[in-house]
């Protein structure tokens, strides 16, 4: 919430002294230092010194970064497995009605009596602009399969389509199966280490008139990742690897959705056979008729190869991951992505930058980011949690943002690693520039 302006103009001397005090405070920090936000209004945008125009924020308790608590969906932080929390957040506002906010998140747990880690996708809502959150439904619960494995849904995303005042909701999650007891090498960590991960992984895309109905959607579709086998899904479903034309992309991760008109965009991260993150590719489909009749097309890569190095110039193998998308009232699309060094598996928080276009469906044209005259990305925000960059932690988790909601800032997941991945989602209260 922006600070309101005063009706009466203060004396010039007072304005000068105020400006001087802020300038002296900024001089104590280099561009990548944490911000001391004490005394700043919680939802005030903090502009980076040096005229870059981007928001820089360090998510810590002393900077007013507040944990989201969901009533009706308690998290047991005492479990010995250390596998718990609400992570991989997605924040969306209903474009119609009273503009209810929806918070979709991963809910990691260990199946009682089975000693098996799995992840569900839960949904909460807020009717008071994010002040309080109430549990809505378990959109994708774990299920014990006939083969003895446990289903796991991870890294969901949510999008709203507004046509003549009617809202249609789309949700996607990453499905895979976990063997009983988990991986022998890491029994409580379900994050991409299971032996059946590649062959069992695919996306589930659902459509409903109301987010609460996504648990039993009106229509759904399976999107095959390259390594999926017929034992887990019908290979007649659209295959993202085949559509992209990149046979080296044996799986696709970290999905993000956005609807523009009657076109649904899916941005997903290609990964190689050894699980190495690669580029972020953009797919699109026209939302006409049943999903089974949709014709998915590949539009191209969202970022250029050297873009991550611009965010992490000192990293050995910089990459963007954990993508999210939102759109402002003026139509400007904002990309939110995690900056990561693959060499150390360290994450350095999220960056925001404007998208020039996600591409067009017919005729196919490629996506493009907004760039300066030198061809560099123009970052509009940097959000991190520097206290998590100390081993054994590997930095904060995914982020999300709803540009149409002024009272909730960019959300960022603060996660721990030991003994297993756990953590919660926090509201930074800050907005990209």
C-alpha positions in Angstrom: 0.0 0.0 0.0 1.6 3.2 -1.2 2.1 6.1 1.3 -0.6 8.7 0.8 0.5 12.2 -0.3 0.0 15.2 1.9 -2.5 18.0 0.9 -0.1 20.7 2.1 3.3 21.1 0.5 6.1 21.1 3.2 8.7 23.9 3.2 11.6 23.5 0.7 14.1 23.2 3.5 12.3 20.2 5.0 12.1 18.5 1.6 15.8 19.0 1.1 16.6 17.6 4.5 14.4 14.6 3.9 16.0 13.9 0.5 19.5 14.3 2.1 18.7 11.8 4.9 17.5 9.2 2.4 20.6 9.7 0.2 23.0 9.3 3.1 21.2 6.1 4.2 21.6 4.6 0.7 25.3 5.4 0.6 25.9 2.7 3.2 24.9 -0.1 0.7 26.3 -1.6 -2.4 23.9 -2.8 -5.1 23.6 -6.4 -3.8 23.6 -5.6 0.0 20.5 -6.4 2.1 18.2 -3.5 2.8 17.6 -2.3 6.3 13.9 -1.6 5.9 13.2 -0.6 9.5 11.1 2.5 9.5 9.9 2.1 5.9 6.2 1.5 5.3 5.8 -2.2 4.7 4.3 -1.9 1.2 6.5 0.9 0.0 8.6 0.2 -3.1 12.3 0.4 -2.3 14.1 1.8 -5.2 17.7 0.6 -5.9 20.4 3.4 -5.7 22.2 4.4 -8.8 19.1 5.1 -10.9 18.5 1.6 -12.2 14.9 1.9 -11.2 14.5 -1.6 -9.9 13.1 -2.7 -6.5 15.5 -4.5 -4.3 14.3 -6.3 -1.2 15.6 -8.8 1.3 12.9 -11.0 2.8 13.7 -11.2 6.5 11.6 -10.6 9.7 13.3 -7.2 10.3 12.3 -6.0 6.9 8.6 -6.7 7.4 8.5 -9.9 5.3 5.4 -11.6 6.7 4.6 -15.3 6.6 1.3 -16.4 5.0 -0.8 -18.5 7.4 -3.7 -20.5 6.0 -6.6 -21.1 8.4 -7.9 -24.7 8.1 -4.7 -26.0 6.7 -2.3 -26.4 9.6 1.3 -27.4 9.1 2.9 -29.7 11.6 6.4 -28.3 12.1 7.3 -30.9 14.7 7.5 -33.9 12.3 10.9 -35.5 12.5 11.0 -35.9 8.7 11.5 -32.1 8.3 9.3 -32.4 5.1 6.5 -29.8 5.5 5.3 -26.3 4.7 3.6 -24.4 1.9 6.0 -23.8 -1.0 6.0 -23.2 -4.8 3.4 -20.5 -4.5 1.0 -19.1 -7.1 -1.0 -16.0 -6.4 -4.0 -15.0 -8.7 -6.9 -12.5 -8.4 -10.3 -13.2 -9.8 -10.8 -10.6 -12.5 -14.6 -10.5 -11.8 -16.9 -10.3 -8.8 -15.2 -9.1 -5.5 -11.7 -9.9 -6.8 -11.1 -12.8 -4.5 -7.4 -13.7 -4.2 -6.3 -17.4 -4.6 -3.1 -18.9 -3.3 -2.1 -22.3 -4.7 0.9 -24.1 -3.2 2.8 -27.3 -2.7 2.1 -29.1 0.6 4.9 -31.6 1.3 4.2 -34.4 3.7 5.3 -37.9 4.7 2.5 -40.5 4.4 1.8 -41.8 7.9 2.5 -45.5 8.4 4.2 -45.7 5.0 7.3 -43.5 5.6 6.9 -42.2 2.0 7.3 -38.5 1.1 4.8 -37.0 -1.3 3.5 -33.6 -2.2 -0.1 -32.4 -2.6 -1.4 -29.2 -4.2 -3.6 -27.1 -1.9 -5.7 -24.0 -2.5 -6.6 -21.1 -0.2 -8.5 -17.9 -0.8 -8.7 -14.4 0.7 -11.6 -12.0 0.5 -9.8 -9.2 2.4 -6.9 -8.4 0.0 -4.5 -10.9 1.5 -4.9 -9.9 5.2 -6.2 -13.4 6.0 -6.3 -16.7 4.1 -8.8 -19.7 4.4 -8.2 -23.2 3.1 -10.5 -24.0 0.1 -9.6 -27.5 -1.1 -7.0 -30.1 -1.7 -6.8 -29.8 -5.5 -4.4 -32.7 -6.1 -4.1 -35.0 -3.1 -1.7 -37.9 -3.0 -3.1 -41.3 -3.9 -1.6 -44.8 -3.4 -1.5 -46.4 -6.9 -2.2 -50.0 -7.9 1.5 -50.5 -8.4 2.2 -49.6 -4.8 3.7 -46.1 -5.7 2.3 -42.9 -4.3 1.3 -40.1 -6.6 2.9 -36.7 -6.0 1.9 -33.3 -7.5 4.4 -30.5 -7.4 5.0 -27.0 -8.7 1.5 -26.0 -9.7 0.3 -22.8 -11.4 -3.0 -21.0 -11.9 -4.4 -18.7 -14.5 -7.8 -16.9 -15.1 -9.4 -16.3 -18.4 -11.9 -13.4 -18.5 -14.4 -13.4 -21.4 -17.3 -11.0 -21.3 -17.4 -11.0 -17.5 -17.2 -14.8 -17.2 -14.1 -16.3 -15.6 -12.6 -19.7 -16.5 -9.8 -21.0 -14.4 -6.9 -23.2 -15.6 -4.5 -25.0 -13.3 -1.5 -27.2 -14.0 0.7 -29.4 -11.8 3.7 -31.7 -12.3 2.7 -35.4 -11.6 5.1 -38.1 -10.8 5.2 -41.2 -8.6 7.2 -42.0 -5.5 8.1 -45.6 -4.6 7.1 -46.9 -1.1 9.6 -45.6 1.4 11.0 -43.1 -1.1 14.4 -43.2 -2.6 16.9 -45.4 -0.7 19.6 -42.7 -1.1 17.4 -40.0 0.4 14.3 -41.5 2.0 12.3 -38.3 2.7 13.2 -36.1 -0.2 10.7 -36.3 -3.1 12.3 -33.5 -5.1 13.4 -35.0 -8.5 15.5 -37.9 -7.0 13.1 -40.9 -7.3 14.1 -43.7 -9.6 10.8 -43.7 -11.4 10.7 -39.9 -11.8 11.4 -39.6 -15.5 9.2 -42.4 -16.7 6.2 -41.4 -14.5 6.3 -37.6 -14.9 3.8 -35.6 -16.9 1.7 -32.5 -16.5 -2.0 -32.4 -15.6 -3.9 -29.4 -16.9 -7.4 -28.7 -15.6 -10.2 -26.3 -16.4 -13.1 -25.2 -14.2 -15.5 -22.3 -13.7 -14.4 -21.8 -10.1 -11.0 -22.6 -8.5 -12.8 -24.6 -5.8 -14.0 -26.9 -8.6 -10.4 -27.7 -9.9 -10.4 -30.8 -7.7 -13.1 -32.2 -9.9 -12.6 -30.1 -13.1 -15.0 -29.8 -16.0 -12.2 -30.7 -18.4 -8.6 -31.8 -18.2 -5.7 -32.9 -20.3 -2.4 -34.8 -19.8 0.7 -33.2 -21.3 3.5 -35.7 -21.9 7.1 -35.0 -20.9 9.7 -36.6 -23.1 10.6 -39.5 -20.7 7.0 -40.5 -19.9 6.3 -44.2 -20.6 3.0 -45.8 -21.6 2.8 -47.5 -18.1 1.9 -44.1 -16.6 0.0 -42.2 -19.3 -1.4 -42.6 -22.8 1.3 -41.5 -25.2 -1.5 -40.3 -27.6 -1.6 -37.2 -25.4 0.3 -34.1 -26.6 4.1 -34.6 -26.1 5.9 -31.3 -25.2 9.3 -32.7 -26.3 7.9 -33.7 -29.7 6.1 -30.4 -30.1 9.3 -28.5 -29.2 11.4 -30.4 -31.7 14.1 -30.8 -29.0 14.8 -34.5 -28.4 17.3 -33.6 -25.7 14.5 -32.2 -23.5 13.6 -35.5 -21.8 11.5 -33.8 -19.2 9.8 -30.4 -18.6 9.6 -28.6 -15.2 8.4 -25.5 -13.4 5.3 -24.7 -15.4 3.7 -21.3 -15.6 0.4 -20.3 -17.2 -1.1 -17.1 -18.7 -4.2 -16.5 -20.8 -4.5 -13.7 -23.4 -7.8 -13.7 -25.1 -8.5 -17.3 -26.3 -4.9 -18.3 -26.2 -3.5 -20.2 -23.2 0.3 -19.9 -22.8 2.4 -22.5 -21.0 6.0 -21.7 -20.1 8.1 -24.7 -19.0 11.7 -25.5 -18.4 13.5 -28.1 -20.6 15.8 -30.5 -18.7 18.2 -33.1 -20.0 18.5 -36.8 -19.1 20.6 -36.1 -16.1 18.1 -33.5 -14.8 20.1 -30.4 -15.8 18.0 -27.3 -16.2 18.0 -25.8 -19.6 16.0 -23.0 -21.4 12.5 -21.9 -20.7 10.2 -22.7 -23.7 6.9 -21.2 -24.6 3.9 -23.3 -25.8 0.5 -22.1 -26.7 -3.0 -23.5 -27.5 -6.3 -22.0 -28.5 -8.9 -22.6 -25.8 -11.7 -23.6 -28.1 -13.7 -26.7 -27.4 -12.7 -29.7 -25.4 -9.0 -29.9 -24.4 -8.6 -33.2 -26.2 -9.1 -31.2 -29.5 -6.6 -28.5 -28.7 -3.6 -28.0 -31.0 -0.5 -27.1 -29.0 2.3 -25.2 -30.7 5.8 -24.3 -29.7 6.7 -20.6 -30.0 10.3 -20.5 -28.9 12.6 -19.7 -26.0 11.7 -16.9 -23.6 15.2 -15.8 -22.7 18.5 -15.6 -24.5 21.4 -17.8 -23.4 23.4 -15.0 -21.7 20.5 -13.5 -19.8 21.0 -15.4 -16.5 24.6 -14.3 -16.4 23.4 -10.7 -16.4 21.6 -11.5 -13.1 24.4 -13.6 -11.6 27.7 -12.4 -13.2 29.9 -14.3 -10.7 28.0 -17.7 -11.1 29.8 -20.6 -12.8 26.6 -21.9 -14.4 23.8 -19.3 -14.1 20.3 -20.2 -15.1 16.7 -18.9 -14.7 14.2 -21.3 -13.2 10.9 -21.3 -11.3 9.1 -19.0 -13.8 5.9 -17.2 -13.0 3.9 -14.7 -15.1 1.5 -11.9 -14.3 -0.1 -9.0 -16.2 -0.6 -5.3 -15.2 -3.8 -3.3 -15.9 -2.1 -1.7 -18.9 -1.4 -5.2 -20.5 2.3 -5.3 -19.6 3.4 -8.9 -18.8 5.9 -9.4 -16.0 8.1 -12.4 -15.7 9.2 -13.6 -12.2 12.1 -16.1 -12.2 14.6 -17.5 -9.7 18.3 -16.8 -10.4 20.3 -20.0 -9.7 23.9 -21.2 -10.0 23.7 -24.8 -11.2 27.3 -25.4 -10.2 26.5 -25.1 -6.5 22.7 -25.6 -6.6 22.4 -22.2 -4.9 19.4 -20.0 -5.5 19.7 -16.2 -5.1 16.1 -15.2 -5.0 13.9 -13.9 -7.8 14.3 -11.3 -10.5 11.5 -9.5 -12.4 11.6 -8.2 -15.9 9.0 -7.2 -18.5 7.9 -9.4 -21.4 7.6 -7.7 -24.7 5.5 -10.6 -26.1 4.9 -14.3 -25.3 4.6 -14.7 -29.1 1.6 -15.3 -31.3 -0.3 -18.5 -32.0 -1.4 -18.0 -35.6 0.8 -17.3 -37.3 3.5 -18.5 -34.9 5.9 -15.7 -33.8 8.5 -16.1 -31.1 8.4 -14.6 -27.5 10.7 -11.7 -26.6 11.7 -9.8 -23.5 11.9 -6.0 -23.1 15.5 -5.0 -23.5 17.7 -1.9 -23.5 19.5 -0.5 -26.5 22.4 -2.9 -25.8 20.1 -5.9 -25.8 20.3 -6.4 -22.1 17.3 -7.4 -19.9 15.9 -4.5 -17.9 15.4 -5.9 -14.4 12.5 -4.3 -12.5 13.0 -6.1 -9.2 15.3 -8.2 -7.1 13.9 -10.2 -4.2 16.0 -12.4 -2.0 16.5 -13.8 1.5 20.2 -13.4 2.1 20.2 -15.2 5.4 19.3 -18.4 3.6 22.5 -18.3 1.5 24.6 -19.9 4.2 25.3 -23.7 3.9 23.6 -26.1 4.3 20.8 -23.8 3.0 20.7 -23.3 -0.7 18.8 -20.0 -0.9 15.1 -19.1 -1.1 12.5 -20.9 -3.1 10.1 -19.9 -5.9 8.3 -16.6 -6.1 4.9 -15.4 -7.5 3.2 -12.0 -8.0 -0.2 -10.7 -8.8 0.2 -7.3 -10.5 -3.5 -6.4 -10.2 -3.5 -6.6 -6.4 -2.0 -3.5 -4.8 -2.2 -4.8 -1.2 -0.1 -7.9 -1.6 3.5 -7.7 -2.8 5.7 -10.3 -4.5 5.5 -13.6 -2.5 8.7 -15.6 -1.9 9.3 -19.0 -0.4 11.7 -19.1 2.5 13.0 -22.8 2.6 15.4 -24.9 4.6 17.2 -27.9 3.3 18.0 -30.0 6.4 16.9 -32.6 7.3 14.7 -32.2 4.2 13.1 -29.4 2.2 10.7 -27.4 4.2 9.5 -23.8 4.5 6.7 -21.3 4.1 5.6 -18.5 1.7 6.1 -14.9 2.8 4.7 -11.6 1.5 7.5 -9.1 0.8 5.0 -6.3 0.6 7.0 -5.0 -2.3 6.2 -4.5 -6.0 8.5 -4.5 -9.0 9.1 -1.1 -10.6 
